[in-house]
Amino acid sequence: METLSYEIVINAPKQKVWDVLWNEKTYSEWTKFFNPASASVMKSDWKVGGKTYFLNTEGEGMVSTIDSLEEPDQIIFKHLGMVDKEGNEDT
């Protein structure tokens, strides 16, 4: 299997980039390119080991946890399973 790697240089302070990536108002703006038919939202308690949800407008998506959080340098998510329209988690 071929491994692809991409890199982009953003001419902005890293805190500003962090804020755009994870701010409730701007998160759905950059993630809309993954699924233009349905807006994405992220709901998190922002705690290592806590719950984070990546959901579409129907409430479906992924349930994850934060493994490591070093704002504004890095966040590592561990995906645990899926969430259905009724909010049931399948881990």
N, CA, C and O atoms as CSV, one atom per row, in Angstrom:
chain,resi,resn,atom,element,x,y,z
A,1,MET,N,N,0.840,-1.173,0.000
A,1,MET,CA,C,0.000,0.000,0.000
A,1,MET,C,C,0.886,1.237,0.000
A,1,MET,O,O,1.879,1.301,0.725
A,2,GLU,N,N,0.524,2.212,-0.813
A,2,GLU,CA,C,1.251,3.463,-0.906
A,2,GLU,C,C,0.820,4.394,0.221
A,2,GLU,O,O,-0.372,4.535,0.493
A,3,THR,N,N,1.777,5.021,0.866
A,3,THR,CA,C,1.497,5.998,1.910
A,3,THR,C,C,1.696,7.390,1.332
A,3,THR,O,O,2.738,7.690,0.749
A,4,LEU,N,N,0.701,8.225,1.498
A,4,LEU,CA,C,0.782,9.597,1.028
A,4,LEU,C,C,0.949,10.532,2.209
A,4,LEU,O,O,0.353,10.319,3.265
A,5,SER,N,N,1.747,11.554,2.036
A,5,SER,CA,C,1.978,12.533,3.088
A,5,SER,C,C,1.844,13.923,2.484
A,5,SER,O,O,2.369,14.186,1.402
A,6,TYR,N,N,1.151,14.802,3.171
A,6,TYR,CA,C,0.930,16.165,2.687
A,6,TYR,C,C,1.342,17.147,3.766
A,6,TYR,O,O,1.265,16.856,4.960
A,7,GLU,N,N,1.777,18.306,3.328
A,7,GLU,CA,C,2.170,19.345,4.261
A,7,GLU,C,C,1.800,20.691,3.660
A,7,GLU,O,O,1.897,20.890,2.449
A,8,ILE,N,N,1.378,21.606,4.511
A,8,ILE,CA,C,1.094,22.964,4.073
A,8,ILE,C,C,1.610,23.918,5.140
A,8,ILE,O,O,1.499,23.649,6.336
A,9,VAL,N,N,2.163,25.010,4.704
A,9,VAL,CA,C,2.657,26.033,5.618
A,9,VAL,C,C,1.604,27.140,5.670
A,9,VAL,O,O,1.200,27.676,4.638
A,10,ILE,N,N,1.171,27.469,6.871
A,10,ILE,CA,C,0.164,28.507,7.073
A,10,ILE,C,C,0.849,29.695,7.742
A,10,ILE,O,O,1.433,29.560,8.817
A,11,ASN,N,N,0.777,30.825,7.115
A,11,ASN,CA,C,1.430,32.020,7.626
A,11,ASN,C,C,0.524,32.712,8.652
A,11,ASN,O,O,-0.087,33.743,8.371
A,12,ALA,N,N,0.456,32.116,9.847
A,12,ALA,CA,C,-0.372,32.656,10.929
A,12,ALA,C,C,0.152,32.113,12.247
A,12,ALA,O,O,0.773,31.051,12.278
A,13,PRO,N,N,-0.091,32.826,13.329
A,13,PRO,CA,C,0.297,32.295,14.642
A,13,PRO,C,C,-0.447,30.983,14.924
A,13,PRO,O,O,-1.606,30.826,14.539
A,14,LYS,N,N,0.223,30.050,15.592
A,14,LYS,CA,C,-0.392,28.739,15.810
A,14,LYS,C,C,-1.661,28.813,16.664
A,14,LYS,O,O,-2.551,27.981,16.494
A,15,GLN,N,N,-1.768,29.777,17.568
A,15,GLN,CA,C,-2.997,29.904,18.357
A,15,GLN,C,C,-4.176,30.280,17.462
A,15,GLN,O,O,-5.294,29.817,17.687
A,16,LYS,N,N,-3.939,31.111,16.457
A,16,LYS,CA,C,-5.008,31.487,15.534
A,16,LYS,C,C,-5.459,30.283,14.715
A,16,LYS,O,O,-6.656,30.094,14.500
A,17,VAL,N,N,-4.517,29.470,14.258
A,17,VAL,CA,C,-4.854,28.261,13.511
A,17,VAL,C,C,-5.650,27.318,14.397
A,17,VAL,O,O,-6.662,26.769,13.961
A,18,TRP,N,N,-5.210,27.121,15.631
A,18,TRP,CA,C,-5.922,26.275,16.597
A,18,TRP,C,C,-7.366,26.751,16.764
A,18,TRP,O,O,-8.304,25.955,16.730
A,19,ASP,N,N,-7.523,28.055,16.946
A,19,ASP,CA,C,-8.860,28.607,17.163
A,19,ASP,C,C,-9.773,28.368,15.968
A,19,ASP,O,O,-10.950,28.056,16.147
A,20,VAL,N,N,-9.255,28.507,14.761
A,20,VAL,CA,C,-10.066,28.264,13.570
A,20,VAL,C,C,-10.438,26.786,13.462
A,20,VAL,O,O,-11.572,26.453,13.118
A,21,LEU,N,N,-9.491,25.907,13.753
A,21,LEU,CA,C,-9.761,24.471,13.658
A,21,LEU,C,C,-10.804,24.005,14.659
A,21,LEU,O,O,-11.675,23.210,14.307
A,22,TRP,N,N,-10.739,24.473,15.884
A,22,TRP,CA,C,-11.543,23.877,16.946
A,22,TRP,C,C,-12.636,24.778,17.508
A,22,TRP,O,O,-13.364,24.355,18.406
A,23,ASN,N,N,-12.774,25.998,17.013
A,23,ASN,CA,C,-13.838,26.884,17.457
A,23,ASN,C,C,-15.185,26.361,16.965
A,23,ASN,O,O,-15.301,25.907,15.826
A,24,GLU,N,N,-16.176,26.423,17.803
A,24,GLU,CA,C,-17.511,25.911,17.469
A,24,GLU,C,C,-18.086,26.549,16.204
A,24,GLU,O,O,-18.781,25.884,15.435
A,25,LYS,N,N,-17.803,27.817,15.988
A,25,LYS,CA,C,-18.356,28.526,14.827
A,25,LYS,C,C,-17.587,28.249,13.539
A,25,LYS,O,O,-18.181,28.270,12.461
A,26,THR,N,N,-16.296,27.992,13.619
A,26,THR,CA,C,-15.494,27.811,12.407
A,26,THR,C,C,-15.233,26.343,12.058
A,26,THR,O,O,-14.877,26.045,10.918
A,27,TYR,N,N,-15.400,25.433,12.997
A,27,TYR,CA,C,-15.162,24.004,12.735
A,27,TYR,C,C,-15.987,23.510,11.550
A,27,TYR,O,O,-15.457,22.833,10.670
A,28,SER,N,N,-17.260,23.838,11.518
A,28,SER,CA,C,-18.127,23.348,10.442
A,28,SER,C,C,-17.772,23.971,9.091
A,28,SER,O,O,-18.094,23.407,8.045
A,29,GLU,N,N,-17.112,25.128,9.107
A,29,GLU,CA,C,-16.717,25.767,7.848
A,29,GLU,C,C,-15.638,24.959,7.121
A,29,GLU,O,O,-15.744,24.735,5.915
A,30,TRP,N,N,-14.609,24.524,7.837
A,30,TRP,CA,C,-13.535,23.805,7.147
A,30,TRP,C,C,-13.854,22.325,6.962
A,30,TRP,O,O,-13.273,21.684,6.086
A,31,THR,N,N,-14.757,21.768,7.757
A,31,THR,CA,C,-15.087,20.345,7.599
A,31,THR,C,C,-16.175,20.105,6.557
A,31,THR,O,O,-16.425,18.955,6.194
A,32,LYS,N,N,-16.824,21.151,6.070
A,32,LYS,CA,C,-17.893,20.965,5.083
A,32,LYS,C,C,-17.370,20.353,3.789
A,32,LYS,O,O,-18.150,19.800,3.014
A,33,PHE,N,N,-16.089,20.440,3.545
A,33,PHE,CA,C,-15.522,19.867,2.326
A,33,PHE,C,C,-15.460,18.336,2.381
A,33,PHE,O,O,-15.343,17.687,1.342
A,34,PHE,N,N,-15.537,17.766,3.559
A,34,PHE,CA,C,-15.562,16.306,3.697
A,34,PHE,C,C,-16.930,15.731,3.352
A,34,PHE,O,O,-17.028,14.620,2.831
A,35,ASN,N,N,-17.990,16.491,3.644
A,35,ASN,CA,C,-19.352,16.053,3.358
A,35,ASN,C,C,-20.223,17.283,3.109
A,35,ASN,O,O,-20.901,17.754,4.023
A,36,PRO,N,N,-20.213,17.808,1.883
A,36,PRO,CA,C,-20.962,19.032,1.593
A,36,PRO,C,C,-22.472,18.917,1.830
A,36,PRO,O,O,-23.141,19.934,2.010
A,37,ALA,N,N,-23.011,17.711,1.834
A,37,ALA,CA,C,-24.458,17.524,2.003
A,37,ALA,C,C,-24.907,17.695,3.451
A,37,ALA,O,O,-26.091,17.919,3.702
A,38,SER,N,N,-23.989,17.596,4.404
A,38,SER,CA,C,-24.375,17.644,5.813
A,38,SER,C,C,-23.290,18.335,6.628
A,38,SER,O,O,-22.129,17.925,6.597
A,39,ALA,N,N,-23.661,19.372,7.350
A,39,ALA,CA,C,-22.699,20.090,8.183
A,39,ALA,C,C,-22.174,19.192,9.303
A,39,ALA,O,O,-22.877,18.308,9.794
A,40,SER,N,N,-20.942,19.435,9.689
A,40,SER,CA,C,-20.320,18.676,10.772
A,40,SER,C,C,-20.227,19.542,12.019
A,40,SER,O,O,-20.020,20.753,11.946
A,41,VAL,N,N,-20.383,18.893,13.157
A,41,VAL,CA,C,-20.174,19.567,14.434
A,41,VAL,C,C,-19.284,18.682,15.296
A,41,VAL,O,O,-19.261,17.459,15.154
A,42,MET,N,N,-18.567,19.323,16.174
A,42,MET,CA,C,-17.762,18.594,17.151
A,42,MET,C,C,-18.228,19.029,18.535
A,42,MET,O,O,-18.298,20.222,18.831
A,43,LYS,N,N,-18.542,18.055,19.373
A,43,LYS,CA,C,-18.940,18.325,20.753
A,43,LYS,C,C,-17.932,17.632,21.652
A,43,LYS,O,O,-17.709,16.427,21.533
A,44,SER,N,N,-17.326,18.389,22.546
A,44,SER,CA,C,-16.278,17.820,23.391
A,44,SER,C,C,-16.315,18.448,24.772
A,44,SER,O,O,-16.736,19.593,24.941
A,45,ASP,N,N,-15.867,17.681,25.754
A,45,ASP,CA,C,-15.672,18.238,27.089
A,45,ASP,C,C,-14.243,18.760,27.239
A,45,ASP,O,O,-13.886,19.315,28.278
A,46,TRP,N,N,-13.425,18.580,26.195
A,46,TRP,CA,C,-12.042,19.048,26.120
A,46,TRP,C,C,-11.173,18.513,27.265
A,46,TRP,O,O,-10.256,19.186,27.734
A,47,LYS,N,N,-11.483,17.290,27.700
A,47,LYS,CA,C,-10.694,16.653,28.753
A,47,LYS,C,C,-10.040,15.396,28.203
A,47,LYS,O,O,-10.664,14.629,27.469
A,48,VAL,N,N,-8.777,15.191,28.562
A,48,VAL,CA,C,-8.096,13.952,28.191
A,48,VAL,C,C,-8.850,12.803,28.849
A,48,VAL,O,O,-9.069,12.800,30.060
A,49,GLY,N,N,-9.245,11.827,28.033
A,49,GLY,CA,C,-10.011,10.693,28.530
A,49,GLY,C,C,-11.514,10.926,28.521
A,49,GLY,O,O,-12.279,10.002,28.797
A,50,GLY,N,N,-11.951,12.137,28.210
A,50,GLY,CA,C,-13.374,12.448,28.165
A,50,GLY,C,C,-13.978,12.064,26.823
A,50,GLY,O,O,-13.345,11.371,26.026
A,51,LYS,N,N,-15.188,12.510,26.578
A,51,LYS,CA,C,-15.891,12.166,25.339
A,51,LYS,C,C,-15.840,13.325,24.354
A,51,LYS,O,O,-15.974,14.491,24.725
A,52,THR,N,N,-15.643,12.973,23.091
A,52,THR,CA,C,-15.708,13.913,21.979
A,52,THR,C,C,-16.530,13.265,20.882
A,52,THR,O,O,-16.337,12.094,20.553
A,53,TYR,N,N,-17.455,14.040,20.314
A,53,TYR,CA,C,-18.319,13.531,19.259
A,53,TYR,C,C,-18.108,14.348,17.988
A,53,TYR,O,O,-18.079,15.578,18.023
A,54,PHE,N,N,-17.964,13.651,16.877
A,54,PHE,CA,C,-17.900,14.251,15.556
A,54,PHE,C,C,-19.176,13.824,14.847
A,54,PHE,O,O,-19.311,12.660,14.471
A,55,LEU,N,N,-20.123,14.757,14.657
A,55,LEU,CA,C,-21.468,14.398,14.210
A,55,LEU,C,C,-21.902,15.210,12.998
A,55,LEU,O,O,-21.447,16.333,12.782
A,56,ASN,N,N,-22.800,14.608,12.209
A,56,ASN,CA,C,-23.428,15.347,11.117
A,56,ASN,C,C,-24.726,15.956,11.627
A,56,ASN,O,O,-25.040,15.832,12.811
A,57,THR,N,N,-25.484,16.614,10.753
A,57,THR,CA,C,-26.716,17.293,11.182
A,57,THR,C,C,-27.797,16.333,11.655
A,57,THR,O,O,-28.717,16.735,12.367
A,58,GLU,N,N,-27.692,15.048,11.259
A,58,GLU,CA,C,-28.662,14.046,11.721
A,58,GLU,C,C,-28.269,13.437,13.059
A,58,GLU,O,O,-29.010,12.619,13.604
A,59,GLY,N,N,-27.106,13.824,13.601
A,59,GLY,CA,C,-26.651,13.292,14.885
A,59,GLY,C,C,-25.836,12.026,14.769
A,59,GLY,O,O,-25.485,11.421,15.782
A,60,GLU,N,N,-25.527,11.611,13.546
A,60,GLU,CA,C,-24.706,10.412,13.333
A,60,GLU,C,C,-23.236,10.810,13.254
A,60,GLU,O,O,-22.900,11.931,12.872
A,61,GLY,N,N,-22.378,9.881,13.619
A,61,GLY,CA,C,-20.959,10.161,13.489
A,61,GLY,C,C,-20.100,9.257,14.334
A,61,GLY,O,O,-20.396,8.077,14.524
A,62,MET,N,N,-19.015,9.842,14.845
A,62,MET,CA,C,-18.032,9.083,15.611
A,62,MET,C,C,-18.000,9.549,17.058
A,62,MET,O,O,-18.217,10.723,17.360
A,63,VAL,N,N,-17.722,8.598,17.945
A,63,VAL,CA,C,-17.445,8.913,19.334
A,63,VAL,C,C,-15.960,8.656,19.550
A,63,VAL,O,O,-15.425,7.625,19.141
A,64,SER,N,N,-15.312,9.604,20.194
A,64,SER,CA,C,-13.868,9.555,20.367
A,64,SER,C,C,-13.514,10.007,21.764
A,64,SER,O,O,-14.376,10.403,22.549
A,65,THR,N,N,-12.229,9.941,22.059
A,65,THR,CA,C,-11.696,10.493,23.288
A,65,THR,C,C,-10.431,11.262,22.937
A,65,THR,O,O,-9.818,11.013,21.898
A,66,ILE,N,N,-10.046,12.176,23.781
A,66,ILE,CA,C,-8.793,12.904,23.588
A,66,ILE,C,C,-7.710,12.145,24.330
A,66,ILE,O,O,-7.774,11.983,25.549
A,67,ASP,N,N,-6.708,11.677,23.584
A,67,ASP,CA,C,-5.573,10.973,24.183
A,67,ASP,C,C,-4.527,11.939,24.711
A,67,ASP,O,O,-3.897,11.690,25.739
A,68,SER,N,N,-4.346,13.053,23.994
A,68,SER,CA,C,-3.338,14.029,24.371
A,68,SER,C,C,-3.794,15.403,23.910
A,68,SER,O,O,-4.323,15.551,22.809
A,69,LEU,N,N,-3.590,16.406,24.752
A,69,LEU,CA,C,-4.004,17.763,24.441
A,69,LEU,C,C,-2.902,18.722,24.868
A,69,LEU,O,O,-2.619,18.884,26.055
A,70,GLU,N,N,-2.293,19.347,23.884
A,70,GLU,CA,C,-1.225,20.320,24.130
A,70,GLU,C,C,-1.528,21.569,23.306
A,70,GLU,O,O,-0.886,21.821,22.286
A,71,GLU,N,N,-2.506,22.344,23.754
A,71,GLU,CA,C,-2.916,23.546,23.019
A,71,GLU,C,C,-1.801,24.572,23.023
A,71,GLU,O,O,-1.204,24.797,24.075
A,72,PRO,N,N,-1.496,25.190,21.931
A,72,PRO,CA,C,-2.059,25.108,20.595
A,72,PRO,C,C,-1.238,24.235,19.644
A,72,PRO,O,O,-1.317,24.395,18.426
A,73,ASP,N,N,-0.460,23.320,20.195
A,73,ASP,CA,C,0.466,22.553,19.366
A,73,ASP,C,C,-0.096,21.258,18.804
A,73,ASP,O,O,0.159,20.911,17.651
A,74,GLN,N,N,-0.864,20.541,19.624
A,74,GLN,CA,C,-1.263,19.207,19.178
A,74,GLN,C,C,-2.471,18.699,19.955
A,74,GLN,O,O,-2.622,18.955,21.149
A,75,ILE,N,N,-3.319,17.977,19.245
A,75,ILE,CA,C,-4.394,17.227,19.889
A,75,ILE,C,C,-4.436,15.865,19.211
A,75,ILE,O,O,-4.399,15.772,17.984
A,76,ILE,N,N,-4.512,14.827,20.002
A,76,ILE,CA,C,-4.570,13.462,19.470
A,76,ILE,C,C,-5.886,12.833,19.931
A,76,ILE,O,O,-6.154,12.696,21.124
A,77,PHE,N,N,-6.694,12.459,18.937
A,77,PHE,CA,C,-7.966,11.798,19.214
A,77,PHE,C,C,-7.814,10.295,19.045
A,77,PHE,O,O,-7.064,9.832,18.186
A,78,LYS,N,N,-8.519,9.545,19.858
A,78,LYS,CA,C,-8.631,8.096,19.701
A,78,LYS,C,C,-10.100,7.818,19.405
A,78,LYS,O,O,-10.973,8.086,20.231
A,79,HIS,N,N,-10.361,7.279,18.222
A,79,HIS,CA,C,-11.737,7.006,17.843
A,79,HIS,C,C,-12.189,5.685,18.456
A,79,HIS,O,O,-11.525,4.657,18.320
A,80,LEU,N,N,-13.338,5.737,19.137
A,80,LEU,CA,C,-13.824,4.591,19.902
A,80,LEU,C,C,-14.920,3.818,19.182
A,80,LEU,O,O,-15.067,2.613,19.385
A,81,GLY,N,N,-15.691,4.508,18.338
A,81,GLY,CA,C,-16.796,3.846,17.665
A,81,GLY,C,C,-17.688,4.837,16.960
A,81,GLY,O,O,-17.301,5.972,16.684
A,82,MET,N,N,-18.900,4.377,16.673
A,82,MET,CA,C,-19.853,5.157,15.906
A,82,MET,C,C,-21.065,5.526,16.769
A,82,MET,O,O,-21.344,4.893,17.787
A,83,VAL,N,N,-21.774,6.571,16.327
A,83,VAL,CA,C,-23.009,7.016,16.974
A,83,VAL,C,C,-24.102,6.998,15.910
A,83,VAL,O,O,-23.905,7.519,14.812
A,84,ASP,N,N,-25.260,6.398,16.227
A,84,ASP,CA,C,-26.361,6.379,15.265
A,84,ASP,C,C,-27.295,7.559,15.474
A,84,ASP,O,O,-27.084,8.362,16.383
A,85,LYS,N,N,-28.327,7.673,14.641
A,85,LYS,CA,C,-29.250,8.812,14.691
A,85,LYS,C,C,-29.961,8.953,16.028
A,85,LYS,O,O,-30.342,10.055,16.422
A,86,GLU,N,N,-30.138,7.839,16.722
A,86,GLU,CA,C,-30.807,7.873,18.028
A,86,GLU,C,C,-29.848,8.236,19.163
A,86,GLU,O,O,-30.264,8.361,20.315
A,87,GLY,N,N,-28.569,8.404,18.835
A,87,GLY,CA,C,-27.586,8.742,19.864
A,87,GLY,C,C,-26.945,7.543,20.531
A,87,GLY,O,O,-26.217,7.700,21.512
A,88,ASN,N,N,-27.202,6.331,20.014
A,88,ASN,CA,C,-26.607,5.128,20.589
A,88,ASN,C,C,-25.167,4.986,20.127
A,88,ASN,O,O,-24.866,5.128,18.942
A,89,GLU,N,N,-24.281,4.705,21.072
A,89,GLU,CA,C,-22.880,4.526,20.763
A,89,GLU,C,C,-22.571,3.052,20.546
A,89,GLU,O,O,-22.945,2.208,21.361
A,90,ASP,N,N,-21.891,2.743,19.453
A,90,ASP,CA,C,-21.441,1.375,19.165
A,90,ASP,C,C,-19.925,1.377,19.221
A,90,ASP,O,O,-19.250,1.729,18.253
A,91,THR,N,N,-19.397,0.974,20.384
A,91,THR,CA,C,-17.949,0.959,20.571
A,91,THR,C,C,-17.433,-0.454,20.521
A,91,THR,O,O,-16.231,-0.678,20.659
